[in-house]
Amino acid sequence: MQDRILNIPNMLTLARIMITPFIVYAIIEHQPVLALILMGAAGITDMLDGAIARYFDQRSTVGAFMDPLADKLMLISTIVSLYLIEQVPTFLFLAVVFRDMIILVGALAYEMVTHKLEMQPTIASKITTFLQIMLVLTVLSDLAWKLPGEAVLQFQIWLTFAFTCLSGVQYMIVWMRKAVTAEDG
């Protein structure tokens, strides 16, 4: 990995971070089509930054940390915004926030103790992120065009909730194992 901060993949990731407040604004101002367009632009930057980093060998330590942070920032910001306009139920909002707090606190504590933090998302975590993104897109699409099928949206909410809780518990177990292993080593 390179330590070069200013490269194209990192600038694309930075662009995604800079788009996030505009997505939040569009959601809060009840402009779901604009929010969807901006999320599409953010999604394109997400695909491009990784592809360019791999293809042109521009991977960096900064990019490895900044990319998932940009994703988390956008995802949690959109879910909080949808909660504030009463489009996401409280139980799901709390599950998402607490799961991310578990991940953040666990990662920070592990890094402070070992100085060897390597984020390795689990399968459950990847599924959770996918479900959360799909839920945000579905809710925004429903706000924009009143999609048929309330039952489908409710199923999606409960499935997202279940995987959010599952991956949160999984991260707690992973961080506890890492802490015990670090103490023994």
N, C-alpha and C positions, 0 to 999 in steps of 0.2 A: 504494500500500500504506500501511496505517496502521501506526503504531508502538505501538498500544495492546496491552499484554501481556495483561491480564485481560479476555478476551472468551470467549464460549461455545466457539468452535472450539478455542482454546488450552487451555481447561479440559478439553475432551474429549480432546485430545491428551495432556495431563497425566494424565488418568485412565487412558489406555492405557499410559503409562509405569508408573503405579502398579499396574496389573494384572499386568504382566510378572513380578515376583517370585513372585506367586501361581501363575502358569502354570508357572514353573520348579519351584516346590515340588510342585505336583501331578504333574509329570512324574517328578521324582526320587523321590517317594513312591508311584510306580506307581498313580496315580489318573488314567488317561487320559481318562475321561469328564469329570471335573472340568476337566482341562486343555482339552478340546475346548469345553466350555461357556464357560470363561473366554476362550478364543481367539475364540469367537463374539461375546462381549461386546466384546472389543477390536476385532474387525472392524467391529462396528456403530458404535463410536466413530470408527473411521477413516473410514467412509462419511459419517457425520454431520458430522464436523468440516469436511471439504472442502465438502460441500453447503451447510452453514450459512454458511461463510465466503464462498462465492460468492454465494449467494442474498441474504444480508443485507449484503453488501459489508463483511465483517469480516476480510478478508485482512490479514495483518500480516507484517512482516519476521521477527519472532520465530516466528510460526507456520510460515512458509515453511522455516525451518531446523529447527524442533522436530518437525514432522510426519514428515519422512523419518528423522530420528534415532530417533523413537519406533518407527517401523516396523523399522528396522535393529536396535535394541535388542531388540525382541521376537523378531525372526526369528533373530538370532544366538544369543540366550539359549536359545531352544527347540532349536535345532540342537545347541548345546553340551550341553544337558541330555540330549537323546536320544543323543548320543555317549557321555556319561558312563554311561548305563544300557545301553550297547552295542546301540543300535537304529539307529545311523547309522554306516556304515563310516568308518574313519580317513581314507581318501583323500578322501572327500566333506567330512568335517569340516575337514580341512586346506585344501581348496580354498576353502571358504566363508570361513574365517578369513583366509586370505591375500588373497583377493579384497577383502574388506572393509578389510583393512589397507592395500592398495594404494589404494583409493578414499579412505580417511581421510588417509593420508600425502600423497597427491597433492593433495587438496583443501586441506589445511593449508598445504603448501608453496606452492601457487599463491596462496592468500589472503595469506600472509606477504609474498610478493614483489610481488603486484599490487594487493592490497586490492580485487579485483573478482571475487570468487568468485560464480559463479552455477551452481548444480547443475542440469545438464540431463541427465536419465537417457536413455540410448540405448534403442533397441528391444530390443537383446540384453539390456540390464540389466532392462528391464521384464519380458521373458520369463523371465529368471533368477529374479527376485523371485517371479513367479507360480509357477514350478516349485518353488521352495524352499518356498513356503507350502503348495502342494498336497502336497509330499512330507511335510511336518510333519503335515498333516491326515491323510494316508493312514497314516503310521506310527502316529499316535495312535489312529486308527480300528481299525487292525489289532491294536494292543495291547488295545483295549477289546472288540472283537468277533471277533477272529481271522478276518480277511477271506480268502476263497479267492484263489488266484492269486499265488503267490510270484514268478512270472515277471514279472507286471505291476509289482510293487514293485521288482524288480531293474532293469527297464527304466526305471522312473521315477527310480531312484537314478542310473543311468548318464546319462540325459538331463539331469538336474539338474546332475550333475558336468560334463558337456560344456558346457552353457550357462554355468555358473559360471566355468569356465576361459576360455571364449570372451569373456565380458564382462569378465573380469579383464584379459585381454590388450588388449581394446579400450580399457579405461580407461587402461592404461599408455600406449598410443599417443596417446590424447586428451590426457593430461597432458603427455606429451613435446612434442606439437605446441603446446599452449598455452604451455609454458615457452619454446619456441623463438620463438614469435610475440611473447611478452611481452619477450623479450630484444631482438628486432629493433625493437620499437616504442618 
